[in-house]
């Protein structure tokens, strides 16, 4: 716990090397002090993001020996039987978003969704906070770099109820998106953790 303007603020350790995820956590967990610890966590080979998040948070706890969180996300494309699932980084490192666009060339069903799972562990209690963000795949790469971005998929992901990729969003679009989308696993965690 730290004190900010006379109020004590809870702290949580977030073990990740992804600066975008840290920035996102610090923005979403407004009443919790996020302490980033940079450590490379090995990812188990699994399609199940909940299982991966669980393994990551157990590894993270073994490093920091304090309550901590870990996050895993996946991207699921309906027409490709859910590919790339939890293997987003591998897919981005190999075929990239250009490869996805090639695979989707001429495909009518462009439905996809981001799924994420935040795992919390304090040495005894293990909890999961999951969320989904459905949308569709753009016909081509659209948009520009964005400080909110934590994945190249933002150039081709069009959230449900929108006509722009997330990389084309301005501040206004982000405000609307944050109002209409399901609360993120991070937000769900924040509400639960603040009430402890």
PEZI-V414900 format. One line per field, one symbol per residue. ss: DSSP state (~ for helix, > for strand, _ for the rest). A space follows every 50 residues. Layout:
ss = ???
//
This chain:
ss = _>>>__>>>>>>>>>___~~~~~~~~~~___>>>>>>___________~~ ~~~~~~~~~~~~~~___>>>>>>>>>>~~~___>>__~~~~~~~_~~~~~ ~~~_______>>>>>>>>>>>____>>>>>>>>>>>>_____________ _~~~~_>>>______~~~__~~~~~~~~~~____~~~~~~~~~~__
//
